[in-house]
Amino acid sequence: MEKNLDSLDLNLLRLLKVVVETRNTSLTAEKLGISQTSVSRGMAKLRETFGDQLFIRKAHGVEPSELAEKLAEAAENMLIPFTQVLEAYQDFEPEEYSGNIVIACDLTLLEVFGQGLYRSLSEALPKANFKLIYWQQSSLQGLLNREIDYMLHYTMLQLPQDIYTHHLSDIVVNLVARKNHPILSETSDWEAIKHIPLVKYATDSSIGKYDIYDEQFLARGAEPNIALVSHSVPIMVDKLVNSDAMAFNSSYILRHNDQLACYSLPIMPEELKTISISGGYLQSKRGYPLNQHLHQAVQNFFNSIVQPDNK
C-alpha cells in the first residue's frame, strides 16, 4: 500500500470524498464536471490502493464502507490547508490586511531610507502593523525561521539559496568630508589621502576586521586610519564637519548638514564605485501575495527617489 500511496493523485481523494457524499457515481461526475468513465477509472484506482471493500454497489448507487467514510473524512481534513492557501491567494486585499510585518534592514539603509520606506509601505498596506528593525547577526536565522518577512541589504552580503533576492537600486559612492577640505579640495590621489582619518558606519553584518574600502588602503601599504565608527549618523556628521576626517559614503549624507561636500574617489575598481541594494525573502514564499506586495511597495519607493547631486 505504501508504494501506491506514494503515487496517489490528490484528485482521487477529492473523487472519493464526493462519491461518499453523493453515494452515486453519476451525481459525482456531474458535481466534479467529469465523465462517468473518468469516475469509474478513478474508483478502480482507489480500489487498487485501498482494497476492494471501499464501496458496495446498490441498485441506485453505491454504499460507502466504514473505511471509505473514514478515508473521505481524512481527505477533507488534508485538503483544507490547500483550500485555505488558495483562498488566501485569491482573497488577499492589501488595503484590509491587518497582520504583523517584520522587515530587517542594514542599519545604514534604515538610517538613510527608513522614513520614506515606511511611508511607502504604510500606504501600500495601511492597516498592517510594521516592525522595521536593523539587520543583526541573528537576523538571517530569523528570516529562515519565518520570524522576519522581508530584508533589505547590500547585494554583497552572502546569503544561502533559501533566500530569494532581487535588485532594488544602486548608490553612487563618493568621498565625503567638510567643505573646503584642505587635501580633498586639491586632490583625491591615494598618496595624498591614505593617512586621512576615516569615519565609518558600524554594521552588525560585517565579517572580519576590514571592509572593501579598507582593503584598498592595505593594497597600497597603508593601514586605514579609522578615527570613528558609529551607529549614529549625527555623530558621524559632527565628526566630519568638525575635523579633516573623510568617509566613503554617498551624497545622501549631505542632507544631514550643509557643511558637507562630496569629493571624487581615488583610483579604484569600478565595482567599488557603486553599491547595490537588494531585497529578499524566503524562496518558499515566492508567489505569496503578501511578499509580492511588499516587494512592489519597496521597489516603488526606490524607483521614486533620485540620489542627490554630489556637489
C-alpha positions in Angstrom: 0.0 0.0 0.0 2.9 2.4 0.7 4.0 2.2 -2.8 0.6 3.1 -4.1 0.2 5.9 -1.6 3.4 7.5 -2.9 1.9 7.9 -6.3 -1.6 8.7 -5.2 -3.2 11.6 -7.2 -4.8 14.2 -4.9 -7.7 14.3 -7.4 -8.6 10.8 -6.4 -9.1 11.9 -2.8 -11.5 14.6 -4.0 -13.3 12.0 -6.0 -13.5 9.7 -3.0 -14.9 12.5 -0.9 -17.7 13.3 -3.4 -18.7 9.7 -4.0 -19.1 9.2 -0.2 -21.2 12.4 -0.1 -23.4 11.6 -3.1 -23.4 7.8 -3.0 -23.9 8.0 -6.7 -21.3 7.9 -9.5 -23.5 9.9 -11.9 -24.0 12.7 -9.4 -20.3 12.6 -8.7 -19.4 13.0 -12.4 -21.9 15.9 -12.6 -20.6 17.6 -9.5 -16.9 17.3 -10.5 -17.6 18.2 -14.1 -16.0 15.0 -15.4 -17.3 12.0 -17.4 -18.9 8.8 -15.9 -16.0 6.9 -17.4 -13.5 9.1 -15.5 -15.3 8.4 -12.3 -15.2 4.7 -12.9 -11.5 4.8 -13.7 -10.9 6.8 -10.6 -12.8 4.4 -8.4 -10.8 1.5 -9.9 -7.6 3.2 -8.9 -8.9 3.8 -5.4 -9.7 0.1 -5.1 -6.2 -0.7 -6.2 -4.8 1.5 -3.5 -7.1 0.9 -0.6 -8.7 -2.5 -1.4 -12.0 -3.8 -3.0 -14.2 -3.1 0.0 -14.5 0.7 -0.3 -17.9 0.7 -1.9 -20.8 -1.8 -2.2 -22.8 -1.4 -5.4 -26.6 -0.9 -4.9 -29.5 -0.7 -7.3 -29.5 3.1 -7.4 -25.9 3.9 -6.4 -23.1 2.8 -4.1 -22.8 2.3 -0.4 -19.5 3.5 1.2 -17.9 1.2 3.7 -16.6 2.4 7.0 -13.1 2.6 5.5 -14.4 4.8 2.7 -16.1 7.1 5.1 -13.0 7.5 7.3 -10.8 8.0 4.2 -13.2 10.7 2.9 -13.1 12.4 6.3 -9.2 12.3 6.3 -9.1 13.5 2.7 -11.3 16.5 3.6 -9.0 17.4 6.6 -6.0 17.1 4.4 -7.4 19.2 1.6 -8.4 22.1 3.9 -4.9 23.6 4.1 -4.7 23.6 0.3 -8.1 25.3 0.2 -7.0 27.9 2.7 -3.8 28.7 0.8 -5.8 29.1 -2.4 -8.3 31.3 -0.7 -5.5 33.4 0.8 -4.1 34.0 -2.7 -7.5 34.8 -4.2 -8.8 36.9 -1.4 -5.7 38.9 -0.4 -6.7 42.6 -0.1 -3.7 44.8 0.7 -6.0 47.6 1.9 -7.5 45.3 4.5 -4.5 43.3 5.6 -4.1 43.8 9.3 -1.3 41.4 10.2 2.2 42.0 11.6 5.0 42.5 9.2 8.7 42.4 10.3 11.3 44.0 8.0 15.0 43.9 8.7 17.3 46.5 7.1 21.0 47.1 7.1 21.4 49.9 9.6 22.8 52.3 7.1 19.9 51.8 4.8 17.5 52.1 7.7 19.1 55.4 8.7 19.1 56.9 5.1 15.8 55.5 3.7 13.8 54.3 6.7 11.3 57.2 6.9 10.5 57.1 3.2 10.4 53.4 3.1 8.0 53.2 6.0 5.7 55.8 4.3 5.6 53.7 1.1 4.9 50.5 3.0 2.2 52.1 5.1 0.5 53.5 2.0 0.6 50.0 0.3 -0.7 48.2 3.5 -2.5 50.9 5.5 -3.9 48.5 8.2 -0.8 46.4 8.7 1.4 46.6 11.8 5.0 47.1 10.9 8.2 46.4 12.7 11.3 47.9 11.0 14.5 46.7 12.7 18.1 46.8 11.8 19.9 43.7 10.5 21.9 41.8 13.1 24.0 38.6 13.0 20.9 36.7 14.3 18.6 38.2 11.6 19.4 35.5 9.0 18.2 32.8 11.2 15.2 34.9 12.0 14.5 35.1 8.3 14.9 31.4 7.8 12.6 30.8 10.8 9.9 32.9 9.2 10.2 35.5 12.0 11.3 38.2 9.5 9.1 38.7 6.4 11.4 40.8 4.3 15.0 42.1 4.3 16.9 45.0 2.7 20.7 44.7 2.4 23.6 45.4 0.3 23.9 42.8 -2.6 27.4 41.9 -1.5 26.1 40.1 1.6 26.4 36.4 1.1 23.1 34.6 1.6 22.0 30.9 1.4 20.0 29.7 -1.6 16.9 29.5 0.7 16.7 33.3 0.3 15.3 34.8 -2.9 16.8 38.2 -3.6 16.1 40.9 -6.2 18.0 44.1 -7.1 16.4 47.3 -5.9 18.8 50.2 -6.6 22.4 51.3 -6.9 24.0 54.0 -4.8 26.9 56.0 -6.2 29.8 56.3 -3.7 32.0 59.3 -3.1 34.4 60.6 -0.6 32.5 62.8 1.9 34.1 65.4 4.1 33.7 69.0 5.2 33.6 71.7 2.6 36.9 73.2 1.6 38.7 70.2 2.9 42.5 71.1 2.9 43.5 68.0 0.9 40.4 66.7 -0.9 39.8 70.2 -2.4 43.0 69.7 -4.3 43.4 66.0 -4.9 42.0 62.6 -4.2 45.2 60.6 -5.1 45.9 57.7 -2.8 49.3 59.0 -1.8 47.8 62.3 -0.6 44.7 60.8 1.2 45.8 57.5 2.6 46.5 58.8 6.1 43.4 61.0 6.4 41.2 59.8 9.4 38.2 57.7 8.4 34.7 57.8 9.7 32.6 54.7 9.2 29.2 53.2 9.9 29.1 50.5 12.5 27.4 47.5 11.0 26.4 44.2 12.6 26.6 42.4 9.2 30.3 42.8 8.6 32.6 39.8 8.9 36.2 40.4 9.7 38.3 43.5 10.7 38.4 45.2 7.3 35.8 46.2 4.7 36.2 46.5 0.9 37.4 50.1 1.2 39.9 49.3 4.0 41.4 46.7 1.6 42.2 49.5 -0.9 44.4 51.1 1.7 46.1 47.8 2.6 46.8 47.1 -1.0 48.8 50.3 -1.1 50.8 49.5 2.0 48.8 51.8 4.4 46.8 50.8 7.4 43.4 52.6 7.3 43.3 55.4 9.9 39.9 54.7 11.4 39.0 57.7 13.7 35.4 56.9 14.4 33.0 54.0 14.0 29.4 54.7 15.0 25.8 53.6 14.6 24.8 57.2 14.8 24.6 59.4 11.7 24.5 62.7 13.7 27.7 61.7 15.5 29.4 60.8 12.2 28.3 64.0 10.6 29.6 66.0 13.5 33.0 64.4 13.2 33.2 65.0 9.5 32.1 68.7 9.8 34.5 69.5 12.7 37.6 67.7 11.6 39.6 66.7 8.5 38.2 63.2 8.6 36.5 61.7 5.5 34.1 58.8 4.7 33.4 56.5 1.8 29.8 57.4 1.6 27.0 58.7 -0.7 25.6 62.1 -1.4 22.6 61.1 0.7 24.5 62.1 3.8 24.8 65.7 2.6 21.1 66.1 3.6 22.2 66.0 7.2 24.4 69.1 7.1 25.1 71.7 4.5 28.7 72.0 5.6 29.4 68.6 4.0 30.6 68.1 0.4 31.4 65.1 -1.9 34.8 64.7 -3.5 36.0 62.4 -6.2 37.0 58.9 -5.4 40.7 57.8 -5.8 41.5 55.3 -8.4 39.8 52.0 -7.5 37.9 49.1 -9.2 34.7 50.1 -10.9 32.6 47.7 -8.8 33.5 49.7 -5.7 32.2 53.0 -7.1 28.6 51.9 -6.6 26.9 49.8 -4.0 23.9 47.7 -5.0 20.9 47.3 -2.7 18.8 44.1 -2.7 15.6 43.0 -1.1 14.8 39.4 -0.2 12.6 36.8 1.4 12.3 33.1 1.7 12.2 31.1 -1.6 9.3 29.2 -0.2 7.3 32.5 0.0 7.8 33.4 -3.7 4.4 33.9 -5.2 2.8 34.7 -1.8 0.5 37.8 -2.3 1.9 39.5 0.8 5.5 39.1 -0.2 4.8 40.2 -3.7 3.0 43.3 -2.4 5.9 44.1 0.0 8.4 43.8 -2.8 6.4 46.0 -5.1 6.0 48.7 -2.4 9.7 48.7 -1.7 10.6 48.7 -5.4 8.2 51.6 -5.9 9.9 53.6 -3.2 13.4 53.1 -4.7 12.0 53.9 -8.2 10.6 57.2 -6.8 13.9 58.6 -5.3 16.8 60.2 -7.0 20.2 60.4 -5.4 21.1 64.0 -4.6 23.7 65.8 -6.7 27.1 65.0 -5.3 28.3 68.7 -5.4 
